[in-house]
């Protein structure tokens, strides 16, 4: 994603507006800009240095109030509160959150001197609660890179099957980076990676984050080579809609150490029937691990992955299977 965004004019202009030097990789420069800004804003923070604890402190520093909407009554209460203050931008909040918007940050027009300049509404109703942690960081990320002081609103959307704007993709990347801030997550990392260790770190560092985002982002930080993947039934791209789907690695995320070691998986490859991933999905095994060979993975055109012995750990999610692929000892 970063490579595509690097060439987008909106991202390049934002880098310029932030005072960054021209670069072929503006996304990484913007990420580092945000990291430095966060370090500066939290330098007088005296609490537990975890992303979860830092989040409300950072919100205050960025002059916004984080408001969780856990029920329809919560939404009515917030709308009533701010309409009474003549903040008419809140009048359409209910309609906004009926669509694809999961979070929205509004600038207050008639605030008291002691009030924050913004209010960040986080919709936690239903399944959106699973994404509330990322949505909070998404809204704060908008404020970290805000260059146009006249902008009144920022939104986080989650539209399945629809492409996001370059700005929203960039802000998602920033939020993903900061919500699992390596400097604060790395102290909890030790030994070989496993789903159990990822869950232990999640519960200590960012308990509001989803299990999937935790698995993806913590595995990226792990110092040893690791590839996270999600397998589910999906037809091959280009095939008719009524084609019989196969179990495929629909999502793949490899960490830096894996790329350096040449450990890689290819998205949409069919899962081999000999793999524990295949067995877990079709036999309902909750978890487990096995020693396998990447050469088992083969595309219909005959392309195979490299001949490497790997350790595969699985976690059955019901309609999908997550796996951690590491180099076998």
C-alpha positions, 0 to 999 in steps of 0.5 A, a space after each residue: 500500500 505504501 508504494 502506491 501512496 508514495 506516488 499519490 499527489 495528495 500524499 506528496 502535497 501533504 508532506 510538503 505542507 508538513 515541511 518535509 523534504 522532497 522524497 521518493 518515500 513520503 509515506 515513511 517520512 510522514 510516519 516518522 513525522 507523526 512518531 516524533 510529534 507523539 514523542 514530543 507530546 508525551 514527554 511529560 507523561 508519567 503513567 504506564 508507557 503503553 499505547 492504551 494509556 497514552 491514547 487519552 493523554 494524547 487526545 488531550 494534547 491534541 485538544 479533542 474529547 474522545 466520546 464513545 457511543 455504546 448505545 442509541 441513548 448515548 448518541 441522543 445524549 451527545 447530540 442533545 448536549 451539543 445542540 443546546 450549545 448551538 453546535 449545529 454540526 452535531 444535528 446530523 450526527 445520527 445520520 452520519 453514523 447510520 452510513 459507513 462512518 465509524 468515527 467523526 471529529 468535529 471542531 467546536 464553534 462556541 466552546 468555553 476557554 477550558 474546552 478542547 477544540 474538537 470532539 471525536 465521536 467513536 461509534 462502538 455500537 454492535 460490531 463497530 466496537 471491535 474496531 473502536 481502538 483503531 478508530 480512536 487512533 485514526 481520529 487522532 492521526 487526522 489531527 496529527 497531520 492537520 495542516 488546514 486549520 479551517 477544516 471542520 470535520 474528519 471521518 473514519 469510514 469502513 466501507 467493505 468493497 469500496 476503495 478509500 481515498 488516499 488520505 484515508 489510506 494514509 491516516 489508516 497507516 498512521 493509526 496502525 503504526 501508532 496504535 501498536 507503537 514499537 517503542 512501547 510494545 517491544 519491551 513485552 516481546 520475548 522468545 518465539 512468537 505464538 498466538 498465546 504470546 500475542 494475546 498476552 501482549 494485547 491484554 497488557 498493552 492494548 486490550 481494546 484492540 481487536 485480536 486480528 489487528 493485534 496479531 497483524 501488528 505485533 507480528 510485524 514488530 517481532 524481531 524474528 521472521 514471521 508471516 501472518 496470514 488469514 485463510 478463508 474460502 474464496 473463488 479465484 479472481 476472474 472466475 465466474 461468481 458461481 465458481 466453487 471457492 477454494 481455501 486461499 490465503 486471502 490476507 498475508 502480512 510479513 514482517 521486516 525480518 521475514 523479508 530479509 530472510 526471504 520468507 514470503 507467502 503469496 496472497 490468494 494462493 490455494 492452501 495445500 491439503 497437507 497443511 495444518 491450515 487446511 485441516 484446521 479449517 475443514 476439521 474444526 481444530 481450534 489450534 495447533 502447529 506443524 512442521 511443513 514445507 513452503 514448496 507444498 504451496 503451488 499456484 494453478 500455473 505451476 508456480 511454487 513457493 521456495 523449498 523451505 521448512 517452516 513451523 505453522 501455528 494455526 488459530 481457527 476463527 470459525 469462518 477463517 483460519 489465522 496462521 503464523 508461519 516461522 522458520 523451523 529450527 
